[in-house]
Amino acid sequence: MQDIYRYIDAHFDEAVALLTRLVRQPSVSAQNWGLGEMADLCVTELRDAGFPARRLDLGAAPALVIGEAAGRSPRRLMWYSHYDVQPAEPLELWDTPPFEPTQRDGKLFGRGASDNKGDFAARLWALRALRAVRGELPASVVFLLEGEEESGSPNLPALMRQYGPLFAAEAGLLEASGVSQDGRPALTLGVRGLLYIELAVRTAVRDAHSAYASVLPAAVWRLNWALSTLKAPDETILIPGFYDRVRPWQEDELDALRATPNEEETQRKEMGIKDFLGGVRGLEYHKQLLGRPTCNICGIQAGYNGPGLKTVLPCEARAKLDFRLVPNQRPEDILEKLRRHLDAQGFSDVEIHPIAAHEAPVRVPISDPFVGFCARVSEEYAGKPAIIHPSSAGTIGVSAMADVLSYPMISASGGAGYWGSNVHAPNEHIRLSDFAHAIKYHALLLQRFAES
Amino acid sequence: MQDIYRYIDAHFDEAVALLTRLVRQPSVSAQNWGLGEMADLCVTELRDAGFPARRLDLGAAPALVIGEAAGRSPRRLMWYSHYDVQPAEPLELWDTPPFEPTQRDGKLFGRGASDNKGDFAARLWALRALRAVRGELPASVVFLLEGEEESGSPNLPALMRQYGPLFAAEAGLLEASGVSQDGRPALTLGVRGLLYIELAVRTAVRDAHSAYASVLPAAVWRLNWALSTLKAPDETILIPGFYDRVRPWQEDELDALRATPNEEETQRKEMGIKDFLGGVRGLEYHKQLLGRPTCNICGIQAGYNGPGLKTVLPCEARAKLDFRLVPNQRPEDILEKLRRHLDAQGFSDVEIHPIAAHEAPVRVPISDPFVGFCARVSEEYAGKPAIIHPSSAGTIGVSAMADVLSYPMISASGGAGYWGSNVHAPNEHIRLSDFAHAIKYHALLLQRFAES
């Protein structure tokens, strides 16, 4: 593989230029901003690299992009990425504008540099390098690029029902795992589920002078009290039956968690916090991070929040919540239980608006042969044994794909990001050295896949 | 007085033009917008009417404006108004722009038309009419115009300490009472106190991906739980000792409340609510409105509240609260008890930032002779007995004035607004017919004051 690696190093500036073009195009799915342009750009970049590609449209949904690369071996691997990004707000906390990719200190800053345009750029460049040096690809690849992962992939189920057969393959690679602090490669075998909702309360047809707070109902208080029935200060989620379907850890999963490096101390310092919830460390940290379902408030807003004071009684209040679910919880089930709970607590006036599609949690068993293959490739590339994460803490639209595609899909090493990439936060960035490794890793993986 | 009233009717367009000029000048104290210009405009209007006037400055505080009008009788009345207004947000709910005064359906729309530029315009025009017809004023008047009432009058204590002696008088009239639904005049003998604070929580140095909600502390939840310890869903305020100093109703106050017309049904319909808190009506409504101290959330904000979804764990959350206090509660005392309570409940991490000056509740006894005088004038003008409100539900900076000025200050009839004026809300307006009555009422009141 040294010839390939040398080519990648020699042409690294071109790979960075590719990623820079991708980051420069805003593509915020939550704000419906730039998605069509971004899909077209992905098609263009794939074609420029010599691979047939096209948009797969369905109504007004952000298009899927498919790009196919035939190789010598008929074996075929699916590579999933998403071309949309999280909103960049709050903009004032960015040192350089989020959609003006900027290099400094060996890093590339910009929204999506890590999550997830960096992966797509690394994979595409790996193919260019293989073909430039070898004249052909060792095996076939099909890219599946999605345009609203950051919005919970509301249209992915329908898109997969329509176009799923085009993505036939033997196995799939999801968003790549980033680099761990000790440099070991990592595999992630699943995702948590996601239920994303907005709670809304309206208590009058208009705001009132706050002097009337003695006699008028208050939307913000209603919302506050309703929220307080959902989670106790000790972090217990109070919705009856919420934990009923939570599957206990399997023994091989616990073994994997025990072998996971303890990098949480770095995270703790970076976040400037004294302790994690419950004061957990080590194995307990990993069990809690991956195994404890959440009820998180992403946003809350009501009334006047400008400078100074306004003595107002707001008639309306809203909060956005996300629940991260673990096997075998089901989002539909939790949504039902939430409604029932709010009604039982006297909060029928609190409306629940689901935002985006529900995502069920998904995990590939540690015993699956594709897990073993990826672990071996990762160890060969890095010279160190791979870390195996039974699940990601996060969520991508795996369940919509798993419903249609019958092959195992996991997230393997070779991500462009690292633990300090600030994904979903201001000043998102990657280290350029990680980006070079990501390209090389994907080239090696496809080579070994053809041989396996 | 018919000659005066005829003059007022004949020149009514000029009075409306005066008010229009005042409303057109934005003067939002919470946003420090247009206050200097507004103070200058008040001085100009007073001088144009022939009355010596000037700004009384103190450092960077919005200036007081004093305007003096000497009359035949040496008796002197103080007329208080404020030239600042509430923020106009949310702007999209206004049918016409808040600072472009617009007449339609016999009404004048614009921020401040009722609260409180309408009163100042009516009073100033009453003096013009008296002097135009009689050649002199029957008694002396001193205007006290304040520029940050809507921000809790943070500088009024210092301004009063500096300039208080200039406002020597026998009695004072505060913001005028508006017109009640049955057309009876009204006197208001006091105000509730006000403690306005911001609660702020920060749990990390930056926002995180919400996938980490299993292990990272959450500012929004901390704020939510802290708020829930302040007030129960049955509206009981839970801060220990909060109600300790609440004085029971006096018998003559209860008599006044019993004689108060029951206009709450109109308010109920206008707000589009099924019931008032506790289902109160009649006497119980009045007791609750004026006598029950409040803990109201004026605004709350954290995280992402834009369209679609963002899966974020916010590191910071804020809420603005106002407490309306009743005799003999003290804002400093409540603030201390709040801090002690939050600490005791485990919320030392929730910071309390007072906004603006504290206002103590103030009430003039029903037995004060000036109350009787105003009641008689009101009855003479309206032909109906006056309604006596022992207190307003709201707050103006009376305590800062009462600390320095030794005479009784009450709010008497003759306000330009009415019960549907949308004060502090979009589409604030007055009925022009009420404005004409307000002018006539103030002319009569000054005449009778000279004779009394």
Interface residues (C-beta under 8 A of the other chain):
Chain A: S29 A30 Q31 N32 Q86 P87 E89 L93 E150 S151 G152 R192 L194 Y196 T203 A204 V205 R206 D207 A208 H209 S210 A211 Y212 A213 S214 V215 L216 P217 A218 V220 W221 N224 W225 L227 S228 K231 P233 E264 Q267 E270 M271 G272 I273 F276 L277 V280 Y285 Q288 L289 L290 G291 R292 P293 T294 C295 N296 I297 C298 G299 I300 Q301 A302 G303 Y304 N305 G306 P307 G308 L309 K310 T311 V312 L313 P314 C315 A317 R318 K320 D322 R324 G346 I355 A356 S392 A393 G394 T395 N422 V423 H424 A425 P426
Chain B: S29 A30 Q31 N32 Q86 P87 E89 L93 E150 S151 G152 R192 L194 Y196 T203 A204 V205 R206 D207 A208 H209 S210 A211 Y212 A213 S214 V215 L216 P217 A218 V220 W221 N224 W225 L227 S228 K231 P233 E264 Q267 E270 M271 G272 I273 F276 L277 V280 Y285 Q288 L289 L290 G291 R292 P293 T294 C295 N296 I297 C298 G299 I300 Q301 A302 G303 Y304 N305 G306 P307 G308 L309 K310 T311 V312 L313 P314 C315 A317 R318 K320 D322 R324 G346 I355 A356 S392 A393 G394 T395 N422 V423 H424 A425 P426
